[in-house]
Amino acid sequence: MTVFQPGDVVVSTDTGHMWWVHGHSGMELHLTSSTGVCASIPDAEQRHGQLILHCRPSDHQPVRSSSERR
């Protein structure tokens, strides 16, 4: 399981919704969707499926799946 951090962009596997992670790493993180809906990580995963890391700004590049890496 990926540990998310503020600033990450994640995508839900079941619905394909994009979410921005915000909050404080030492406290509960929250998500805001591209439509402006706010949710906790557990709530978003329950309703929209597993969340996968799409982009971590501190890495300066999108995360690619193993099939895309060459």
HTML snippet that shows the backbone in 3Dmol.js (N, CA, C, O; Angstrom):
<script src="https://3Dmol.org/build/3Dmol-min.js"></script>
<div id="view" style="width:600px;height:400px;position:relative"></div>
<script>
const pdb = `
ATOM      1  N   MET A   1       0.837  -1.184   0.000  1.00  0.00           N
ATOM      2  CA  MET A   1       0.000   0.000   0.000  1.00  0.00           C
ATOM      3  C   MET A   1       0.877   1.241   0.000  1.00  0.00           C
ATOM      4  O   MET A   1       1.824   1.341   0.780  1.00  0.00           O
ATOM      5  N   THR A   2       0.564   2.163  -0.858  1.00  0.00           N
ATOM      6  CA  THR A   2       1.303   3.411  -0.943  1.00  0.00           C
ATOM      7  C   THR A   2       0.876   4.341   0.183  1.00  0.00           C
ATOM      8  O   THR A   2      -0.315   4.472   0.469  1.00  0.00           O
ATOM      9  N   VAL A   3       1.830   4.975   0.811  1.00  0.00           N
ATOM     10  CA  VAL A   3       1.529   5.987   1.815  1.00  0.00           C
ATOM     11  C   VAL A   3       1.465   7.319   1.089  1.00  0.00           C
ATOM     12  O   VAL A   3       2.455   7.778   0.518  1.00  0.00           O
ATOM     13  N   PHE A   4       0.296   7.931   1.116  1.00  0.00           N
ATOM     14  CA  PHE A   4       0.116   9.200   0.424  1.00  0.00           C
ATOM     15  C   PHE A   4       0.618  10.346   1.277  1.00  0.00           C
ATOM     16  O   PHE A   4       0.697  10.246   2.501  1.00  0.00           O
ATOM     17  N   GLN A   5       0.960  11.444   0.603  1.00  0.00           N
ATOM     18  CA  GLN A   5       1.410  12.638   1.299  1.00  0.00           C
ATOM     19  C   GLN A   5       0.753  13.854   0.658  1.00  0.00           C
ATOM     20  O   GLN A   5       0.323  13.794  -0.494  1.00  0.00           O
ATOM     21  N   PRO A   6       0.672  14.964   1.405  1.00  0.00           N
ATOM     22  CA  PRO A   6       0.036  16.159   0.849  1.00  0.00           C
ATOM     23  C   PRO A   6       0.679  16.539  -0.490  1.00  0.00           C
ATOM     24  O   PRO A   6       1.899  16.512  -0.648  1.00  0.00           O
ATOM     25  N   GLY A   7      -0.174  16.888  -1.431  1.00  0.00           N
ATOM     26  CA  GLY A   7       0.290  17.275  -2.759  1.00  0.00           C
ATOM     27  C   GLY A   7       0.194  16.159  -3.785  1.00  0.00           C
ATOM     28  O   GLY A   7       0.245  16.422  -4.986  1.00  0.00           O
ATOM     29  N   ASP A   8       0.056  14.918  -3.334  1.00  0.00           N
ATOM     30  CA  ASP A   8      -0.075  13.795  -4.264  1.00  0.00           C
ATOM     31  C   ASP A   8      -1.372  13.913  -5.062  1.00  0.00           C
ATOM     32  O   ASP A   8      -2.362  14.474  -4.592  1.00  0.00           O
ATOM     33  N   VAL A   9      -1.341  13.379  -6.263  1.00  0.00           N
ATOM     34  CA  VAL A   9      -2.544  13.221  -7.076  1.00  0.00           C
ATOM     35  C   VAL A   9      -2.763  11.721  -7.204  1.00  0.00           C
ATOM     36  O   VAL A   9      -1.866  10.991  -7.627  1.00  0.00           O
ATOM     37  N   VAL A  10      -3.961  11.260  -6.835  1.00  0.00           N
ATOM     38  CA  VAL A  10      -4.285   9.842  -6.874  1.00  0.00           C
ATOM     39  C   VAL A  10      -5.508   9.626  -7.762  1.00  0.00           C
ATOM     40  O   VAL A  10      -6.287  10.547  -8.005  1.00  0.00           O
ATOM     41  N   VAL A  11      -5.659   8.394  -8.241  1.00  0.00           N
ATOM     42  CA  VAL A  11      -6.798   8.032  -9.086  1.00  0.00           C
ATOM     43  C   VAL A  11      -7.475   6.811  -8.488  1.00  0.00           C
ATOM     44  O   VAL A  11      -6.809   5.877  -8.042  1.00  0.00           O
ATOM     45  N   SER A  12      -8.806   6.825  -8.480  1.00  0.00           N
ATOM     46  CA  SER A  12      -9.555   5.675  -7.971  1.00  0.00           C
ATOM     47  C   SER A  12      -9.696   4.639  -9.083  1.00  0.00           C
ATOM     48  O   SER A  12      -9.998   4.978 -10.227  1.00  0.00           O
ATOM     49  N   THR A  13      -9.472   3.372  -8.731  1.00  0.00           N
ATOM     50  CA  THR A  13      -9.443   2.306  -9.740  1.00  0.00           C
ATOM     51  C   THR A  13     -10.819   1.972 -10.296  1.00  0.00           C
ATOM     52  O   THR A  13     -10.930   1.643 -11.477  1.00  0.00           O
ATOM     53  N   ASP A  14     -11.870   2.045  -9.487  1.00  0.00           N
ATOM     54  CA  ASP A  14     -13.201   1.661  -9.966  1.00  0.00           C
ATOM     55  C   ASP A  14     -13.861   2.729 -10.830  1.00  0.00           C
ATOM     56  O   ASP A  14     -14.534   2.409 -11.809  1.00  0.00           O
ATOM     57  N   THR A  15     -13.670   3.992 -10.471  1.00  0.00           N
ATOM     58  CA  THR A  15     -14.381   5.063 -11.174  1.00  0.00           C
ATOM     59  C   THR A  15     -13.479   5.955 -12.017  1.00  0.00           C
ATOM     60  O   THR A  15     -13.962   6.697 -12.872  1.00  0.00           O
ATOM     61  N   GLY A  16     -12.178   5.889 -11.782  1.00  0.00           N
ATOM     62  CA  GLY A  16     -11.253   6.735 -12.536  1.00  0.00           C
ATOM     63  C   GLY A  16     -11.229   8.183 -12.087  1.00  0.00           C
ATOM     64  O   GLY A  16     -10.646   9.031 -12.763  1.00  0.00           O
ATOM     65  N   HIS A  17     -11.859   8.483 -10.945  1.00  0.00           N
ATOM     66  CA  HIS A  17     -11.840   9.856 -10.437  1.00  0.00           C
ATOM     67  C   HIS A  17     -10.424  10.237 -10.003  1.00  0.00           C
ATOM     68  O   HIS A  17      -9.677   9.421  -9.464  1.00  0.00           O
ATOM     69  N   MET A  18     -10.083  11.490 -10.251  1.00  0.00           N
ATOM     70  CA  MET A  18      -8.788  12.025  -9.834  1.00  0.00           C
ATOM     71  C   MET A  18      -8.999  12.802  -8.543  1.00  0.00           C
ATOM     72  O   MET A  18      -9.955  13.566  -8.414  1.00  0.00           O
ATOM     73  N   TRP A  19      -8.090  12.596  -7.586  1.00  0.00           N
ATOM     74  CA  TRP A  19      -8.177  13.234  -6.274  1.00  0.00           C
ATOM     75  C   TRP A  19      -6.852  13.893  -5.921  1.00  0.00           C
ATOM     76  O   TRP A  19      -5.787  13.384  -6.271  1.00  0.00           O
ATOM     77  N   TRP A  20      -6.917  15.030  -5.225  1.00  0.00           N
ATOM     78  CA  TRP A  20      -5.740  15.702  -4.697  1.00  0.00           C
ATOM     79  C   TRP A  20      -5.687  15.457  -3.197  1.00  0.00           C
ATOM     80  O   TRP A  20      -6.689  15.632  -2.504  1.00  0.00           O
ATOM     81  N   VAL A  21      -4.539  15.057  -2.697  1.00  0.00           N
ATOM     82  CA  VAL A  21      -4.354  14.764  -1.280  1.00  0.00           C
ATOM     83  C   VAL A  21      -3.932  16.054  -0.569  1.00  0.00           C
ATOM     84  O   VAL A  21      -3.043  16.768  -1.033  1.00  0.00           O
ATOM     85  N   HIS A  22      -4.576  16.336   0.551  1.00  0.00           N
ATOM     86  CA  HIS A  22      -4.195  17.525   1.326  1.00  0.00           C
ATOM     87  C   HIS A  22      -4.355  17.237   2.808  1.00  0.00           C
ATOM     88  O   HIS A  22      -4.972  16.249   3.206  1.00  0.00           O
ATOM     89  N   GLY A  23      -3.797  18.103   3.598  1.00  0.00           N
ATOM     90  CA  GLY A  23      -3.826  17.939   5.048  1.00  0.00           C
ATOM     91  C   GLY A  23      -2.410  17.893   5.592  1.00  0.00           C
ATOM     92  O   GLY A  23      -1.464  18.316   4.928  1.00  0.00           O
ATOM     93  N   HIS A  24      -2.274  17.383   6.792  1.00  0.00           N
ATOM     94  CA  HIS A  24      -0.981  17.291   7.462  1.00  0.00           C
ATOM     95  C   HIS A  24      -0.617  15.816   7.600  1.00  0.00           C
ATOM     96  O   HIS A  24      -1.433  15.018   8.060  1.00  0.00           O
ATOM     97  N   SER A  25       0.590  15.450   7.209  1.00  0.00           N
ATOM     98  CA  SER A  25       1.006  14.042   7.230  1.00  0.00           C
ATOM     99  C   SER A  25       0.873  13.394   8.599  1.00  0.00           C
ATOM    100  O   SER A  25       0.611  12.194   8.683  1.00  0.00           O
ATOM    101  N   GLY A  26       1.046  14.152   9.667  1.00  0.00           N
ATOM    102  CA  GLY A  26       0.946  13.611  11.015  1.00  0.00           C
ATOM    103  C   GLY A  26      -0.484  13.457  11.493  1.00  0.00           C
ATOM    104  O   GLY A  26      -0.728  12.883  12.554  1.00  0.00           O
ATOM    105  N   MET A  27      -1.430  13.963  10.722  1.00  0.00           N
ATOM    106  CA  MET A  27      -2.846  13.859  11.066  1.00  0.00           C
ATOM    107  C   MET A  27      -3.555  13.193   9.892  1.00  0.00           C
ATOM    108  O   MET A  27      -2.912  12.778   8.928  1.00  0.00           O
ATOM    109  N   GLU A  28      -4.858  13.093   9.973  1.00  0.00           N
ATOM    110  CA  GLU A  28      -5.598  12.453   8.889  1.00  0.00           C
ATOM    111  C   GLU A  28      -5.553  13.303   7.616  1.00  0.00           C
ATOM    112  O   GLU A  28      -5.823  14.504   7.642  1.00  0.00           O
ATOM    113  N   LEU A  29      -5.209  12.657   6.512  1.00  0.00           N
ATOM    114  CA  LEU A  29      -5.211  13.327   5.219  1.00  0.00           C
ATOM    115  C   LEU A  29      -6.604  13.260   4.615  1.00  0.00           C
ATOM    116  O   LEU A  29      -7.377  12.353   4.922  1.00  0.00           O
ATOM    117  N   HIS A  30      -6.917  14.206   3.771  1.00  0.00           N
ATOM    118  CA  HIS A  30      -8.188  14.239   3.072  1.00  0.00           C
ATOM    119  C   HIS A  30      -7.946  14.370   1.584  1.00  0.00           C
ATOM    120  O   HIS A  30      -6.835  14.654   1.135  1.00  0.00           O
ATOM    121  N   LEU A  31      -9.003  14.156   0.834  1.00  0.00           N
ATOM    122  CA  LEU A  31      -8.926  14.235  -0.616  1.00  0.00           C
ATOM    123  C   LEU A  31      -9.948  15.241  -1.123  1.00  0.00           C
ATOM    124  O   LEU A  31     -11.010  15.421  -0.527  1.00  0.00           O
ATOM    125  N   THR A  32      -9.615  15.892  -2.228  1.00  0.00           N
ATOM    126  CA  THR A  32     -10.571  16.712  -2.957  1.00  0.00           C
ATOM    127  C   THR A  32     -10.561  16.220  -4.388  1.00  0.00           C
ATOM    128  O   THR A  32      -9.502  16.098  -5.005  1.00  0.00           O
ATOM    129  N   SER A  33     -11.750  15.937  -4.919  1.00  0.00           N
ATOM    130  CA  SER A  33     -11.853  15.422  -6.291  1.00  0.00           C
ATOM    131  C   SER A  33     -11.807  16.570  -7.290  1.00  0.00           C
ATOM    132  O   SER A  33     -11.866  17.741  -6.915  1.00  0.00           O
ATOM    133  N   SER A  34     -11.701  16.217  -8.557  1.00  0.00           N
ATOM    134  CA  SER A  34     -11.674  17.229  -9.614  1.00  0.00           C
ATOM    135  C   SER A  34     -13.008  17.968  -9.717  1.00  0.00           C
ATOM    136  O   SER A  34     -13.079  19.032 -10.332  1.00  0.00           O
ATOM    137  N   THR A  35     -14.069  17.409  -9.117  1.00  0.00           N
ATOM    138  CA  THR A  35     -15.375  18.084  -9.109  1.00  0.00           C
ATOM    139  C   THR A  35     -15.609  18.872  -7.829  1.00  0.00           C
ATOM    140  O   THR A  35     -16.664  19.486  -7.669  1.00  0.00           O
ATOM    141  N   GLY A  36     -14.632  18.865  -6.905  1.00  0.00           N
ATOM    142  CA  GLY A  36     -14.733  19.641  -5.680  1.00  0.00           C
ATOM    143  C   GLY A  36     -15.271  18.891  -4.478  1.00  0.00           C
ATOM    144  O   GLY A  36     -15.474  19.490  -3.421  1.00  0.00           O
ATOM    145  N   VAL A  37     -15.509  17.589  -4.613  1.00  0.00           N
ATOM    146  CA  VAL A  37     -15.990  16.775  -3.499  1.00  0.00           C
ATOM    147  C   VAL A  37     -14.831  16.479  -2.552  1.00  0.00           C
ATOM    148  O   VAL A  37     -13.748  16.097  -2.996  1.00  0.00           O
ATOM    149  N   CYS A  38     -15.055  16.655  -1.243  1.00  0.00           N
ATOM    150  CA  CYS A  38     -14.035  16.339  -0.246  1.00  0.00           C
ATOM    151  C   CYS A  38     -14.406  15.041   0.465  1.00  0.00           C
ATOM    152  O   CYS A  38     -15.581  14.779   0.725  1.00  0.00           O
ATOM    153  N   ALA A  39     -13.401  14.236   0.773  1.00  0.00           N
ATOM    154  CA  ALA A  39     -13.637  12.958   1.446  1.00  0.00           C
ATOM    155  C   ALA A  39     -12.373  12.527   2.163  1.00  0.00           C
ATOM    156  O   ALA A  39     -11.269  12.954   1.825  1.00  0.00           O
ATOM    157  N   SER A  40     -12.553  11.675   3.158  1.00  0.00           N
ATOM    158  CA  SER A  40     -11.385  11.053   3.787  1.00  0.00           C
ATOM    159  C   SER A  40     -10.906   9.945   2.852  1.00  0.00           C
ATOM    160  O   SER A  40     -11.652   9.509   1.976  1.00  0.00           O
ATOM    161  N   ILE A  41      -9.688   9.495   3.029  1.00  0.00           N
ATOM    162  CA  ILE A  41      -9.154   8.421   2.182  1.00  0.00           C
ATOM    163  C   ILE A  41      -9.988   7.148   2.330  1.00  0.00           C
ATOM    164  O   ILE A  41     -10.329   6.541   1.314  1.00  0.00           O
ATOM    165  N   PRO A  42     -10.335   6.709   3.563  1.00  0.00           N
ATOM    166  CA  PRO A  42     -11.160   5.500   3.676  1.00  0.00           C
ATOM    167  C   PRO A  42     -12.529   5.637   2.987  1.00  0.00           C
ATOM    168  O   PRO A  42     -12.997   4.693   2.350  1.00  0.00           O
ATOM    169  N   ASP A  43     -13.165   6.797   3.111  1.00  0.00           N
ATOM    170  CA  ASP A  43     -14.465   7.002   2.472  1.00  0.00           C
ATOM    171  C   ASP A  43     -14.351   6.941   0.948  1.00  0.00           C
ATOM    172  O   ASP A  43     -15.187   6.325   0.286  1.00  0.00           O
ATOM    173  N   ALA A  44     -13.332   7.570   0.401  1.00  0.00           N
ATOM    174  CA  ALA A  44     -13.144   7.566  -1.054  1.00  0.00           C
ATOM    175  C   ALA A  44     -12.883   6.150  -1.556  1.00  0.00           C
ATOM    176  O   ALA A  44     -13.412   5.752  -2.594  1.00  0.00           O
ATOM    177  N   GLU A  45     -12.069   5.388  -0.826  1.00  0.00           N
ATOM    178  CA  GLU A  45     -11.781   4.019  -1.252  1.00  0.00           C
ATOM    179  C   GLU A  45     -13.022   3.133  -1.160  1.00  0.00           C
ATOM    180  O   GLU A  45     -13.215   2.253  -1.999  1.00  0.00           O
ATOM    181  N   GLN A  46     -13.846   3.351  -0.170  1.00  0.00           N
ATOM    182  CA  GLN A  46     -15.066   2.552  -0.022  1.00  0.00           C
ATOM    183  C   GLN A  46     -16.032   2.830  -1.177  1.00  0.00           C
ATOM    184  O   GLN A  46     -16.695   1.915  -1.666  1.00  0.00           O
ATOM    185  N   ARG A  47     -16.111   4.061  -1.602  1.00  0.00           N
ATOM    186  CA  ARG A  47     -17.085   4.439  -2.637  1.00  0.00           C
ATOM    187  C   ARG A  47     -16.549   4.344  -4.056  1.00  0.00           C
ATOM    188  O   ARG A  47     -17.316   4.119  -4.992  1.00  0.00           O
ATOM    189  N   HIS A  48     -15.241   4.512  -4.227  1.00  0.00           N
ATOM    190  CA  HIS A  48     -14.686   4.628  -5.580  1.00  0.00           C
ATOM    191  C   HIS A  48     -13.611   3.607  -5.907  1.00  0.00           C
ATOM    192  O   HIS A  48     -13.073   3.616  -7.014  1.00  0.00           O
ATOM    193  N   GLY A  49     -13.287   2.727  -4.968  1.00  0.00           N
ATOM    194  CA  GLY A  49     -12.269   1.711  -5.204  1.00  0.00           C
ATOM    195  C   GLY A  49     -10.904   2.133  -4.704  1.00  0.00           C
ATOM    196  O   GLY A  49     -10.721   3.236  -4.189  1.00  0.00           O
ATOM    197  N   GLN A  50      -9.956   1.235  -4.866  1.00  0.00           N
ATOM    198  CA  GLN A  50      -8.589   1.479  -4.402  1.00  0.00           C
ATOM    199  C   GLN A  50      -8.026   2.739  -5.044  1.00  0.00           C
ATOM    200  O   GLN A  50      -8.315   3.048  -6.199  1.00  0.00           O
ATOM    201  N   LEU A  51      -7.223   3.452  -4.279  1.00  0.00           N
ATOM    202  CA  LEU A  51      -6.570   4.658  -4.780  1.00  0.00           C
ATOM    203  C   LEU A  51      -5.139   4.326  -5.149  1.00  0.00           C
ATOM    204  O   LEU A  51      -4.425   3.679  -4.383  1.00  0.00           O
ATOM    205  N   ILE A  52      -4.722   4.771  -6.327  1.00  0.00           N
ATOM    206  CA  ILE A  52      -3.349   4.551  -6.765  1.00  0.00           C
ATOM    207  C   ILE A  52      -2.691   5.899  -7.027  1.00  0.00           C
ATOM    208  O   ILE A  52      -3.330   6.840  -7.498  1.00  0.00           O
ATOM    209  N   LEU A  53      -1.420   5.971  -6.716  1.00  0.00           N
ATOM    210  CA  LEU A  53      -0.660   7.199  -6.899  1.00  0.00           C
ATOM    211  C   LEU A  53      -0.488   7.480  -8.380  1.00  0.00           C
ATOM    212  O   LEU A  53      -0.020   6.624  -9.130  1.00  0.00           O
ATOM    213  N   HIS A  54      -0.863   8.672  -8.797  1.00  0.00           N
ATOM    214  CA  HIS A  54      -0.701   9.081 -10.197  1.00  0.00           C
ATOM    215  C   HIS A  54       0.497  10.017 -10.346  1.00  0.00           C
ATOM    216  O   HIS A  54       1.273   9.898 -11.295  1.00  0.00           O
ATOM    217  N   CYS A  55       0.640  10.939  -9.414  1.00  0.00           N
ATOM    218  CA  CYS A  55       1.718  11.921  -9.506  1.00  0.00           C
ATOM    219  C   CYS A  55       2.102  12.393  -8.112  1.00  0.00           C
ATOM    220  O   CYS A  55       1.240  12.658  -7.274  1.00  0.00           O
ATOM    221  N   ARG A  56       3.378  12.494  -7.879  1.00  0.00           N
ATOM    222  CA  ARG A  56       3.894  13.045  -6.629  1.00  0.00           C
ATOM    223  C   ARG A  56       4.763  14.238  -7.019  1.00  0.00           C
ATOM    224  O   ARG A  56       5.859  14.049  -7.546  1.00  0.00           O
ATOM    225  N   PRO A  57       4.290  15.474  -6.769  1.00  0.00           N
ATOM    226  CA  PRO A  57       5.021  16.658  -7.199  1.00  0.00           C
ATOM    227  C   PRO A  57       6.474  16.708  -6.736  1.00  0.00           C
ATOM    228  O   PRO A  57       7.322  17.266  -7.433  1.00  0.00           O
ATOM    229  N   SER A  58       6.772  16.138  -5.581  1.00  0.00           N
ATOM    230  CA  SER A  58       8.153  16.167  -5.099  1.00  0.00           C
ATOM    231  C   SER A  58       9.074  15.323  -5.976  1.00  0.00           C
ATOM    232  O   SER A  58      10.290  15.514  -5.964  1.00  0.00           O
ATOM    233  N   ASP A  59       8.492  14.383  -6.743  1.00  0.00           N
ATOM    234  CA  ASP A  59       9.286  13.564  -7.666  1.00  0.00           C
ATOM    235  C   ASP A  59       9.412  14.209  -9.038  1.00  0.00           C
ATOM    236  O   ASP A  59      10.218  13.766  -9.856  1.00  0.00           O
ATOM    237  N   HIS A  60       8.626  15.249  -9.300  1.00  0.00           N
ATOM    238  CA  HIS A  60       8.668  16.023 -10.547  1.00  0.00           C
ATOM    239  C   HIS A  60       8.305  15.224 -11.791  1.00  0.00           C
ATOM    240  O   HIS A  60       8.666  15.621 -12.899  1.00  0.00           O
ATOM    241  N   GLN A  61       7.601  14.110 -11.635  1.00  0.00           N
ATOM    242  CA  GLN A  61       7.161  13.368 -12.816  1.00  0.00           C
ATOM    243  C   GLN A  61       6.020  12.427 -12.433  1.00  0.00           C
ATOM    244  O   GLN A  61       5.927  11.988 -11.287  1.00  0.00           O
ATOM    245  N   PRO A  62       5.146  12.120 -13.408  1.00  0.00           N
ATOM    246  CA  PRO A  62       4.060  11.183 -13.125  1.00  0.00           C
ATOM    247  C   PRO A  62       4.603   9.798 -12.790  1.00  0.00           C
ATOM    248  O   PRO A  62       5.660   9.401 -13.280  1.00  0.00           O
ATOM    249  N   VAL A  63       3.888   9.083 -11.971  1.00  0.00           N
ATOM    250  CA  VAL A  63       4.241   7.706 -11.660  1.00  0.00           C
ATOM    251  C   VAL A  63       3.740   6.845 -12.810  1.00  0.00           C
ATOM    252  O   VAL A  63       2.593   6.983 -13.235  1.00  0.00           O
ATOM    253  N   ARG A  64       4.591   5.960 -13.314  1.00  0.00           N
ATOM    254  CA  ARG A  64       4.202   5.100 -14.437  1.00  0.00           C
ATOM    255  C   ARG A  64       4.085   3.663 -13.962  1.00  0.00           C
ATOM    256  O   ARG A  64       4.785   3.228 -13.047  1.00  0.00           O
ATOM    257  N   SER A  65       3.186   2.943 -14.605  1.00  0.00           N
ATOM    258  CA  SER A  65       3.039   1.529 -14.261  1.00  0.00           C
ATOM    259  C   SER A  65       4.255   0.767 -14.742  1.00  0.00           C
ATOM    260  O   SER A  65       5.016   1.267 -15.571  1.00  0.00           O
ATOM    261  N   SER A  66       4.445  -0.447 -14.227  1.00  0.00           N
ATOM    262  CA  SER A  66       5.610  -1.247 -14.592  1.00  0.00           C
ATOM    263  C   SER A  66       5.598  -1.579 -16.082  1.00  0.00           C
ATOM    264  O   SER A  66       6.662  -1.772 -16.670  1.00  0.00           O
ATOM    265  N   SER A  67       4.424  -1.649 -16.707  1.00  0.00           N
ATOM    266  CA  SER A  67       4.370  -1.955 -18.136  1.00  0.00           C
ATOM    267  C   SER A  67       4.829  -0.784 -18.990  1.00  0.00           C
ATOM    268  O   SER A  67       5.230  -0.970 -20.139  1.00  0.00           O
ATOM    269  N   GLU A  68       4.771   0.441 -18.424  1.00  0.00           N
ATOM    270  CA  GLU A  68       5.224   1.618 -19.164  1.00  0.00           C
ATOM    271  C   GLU A  68       6.718   1.876 -19.008  1.00  0.00           C
ATOM    272  O   GLU A  68       7.314   2.581 -19.822  1.00  0.00           O
ATOM    273  N   ARG A  69       7.319   1.318 -17.982  1.00  0.00           N
ATOM    274  CA  ARG A  69       8.756   1.535 -17.747  1.00  0.00           C
ATOM    275  C   ARG A  69       9.570   0.657 -18.680  1.00  0.00           C
ATOM    276  O   ARG A  69       9.272  -0.523 -18.865  1.00  0.00           O
ATOM    277  N   ARG A  70      10.569   1.231 -19.247  1.00  0.00           N
ATOM    278  CA  ARG A  70      11.435   0.459 -20.174  1.00  0.00           C
ATOM    279  C   ARG A  70      12.863   0.865 -20.005  1.00  0.00           C
ATOM    280  O   ARG A  70      13.740   0.337 -20.688  1.00  0.00           O
TER     281      ARG A  70
END
`;
const viewer = $3Dmol.createViewer("view");
viewer.addModel(pdb, "pdb");
viewer.setStyle({}, {cartoon: {color: "spectrum"}});
viewer.zoomTo();
viewer.render();
</script>
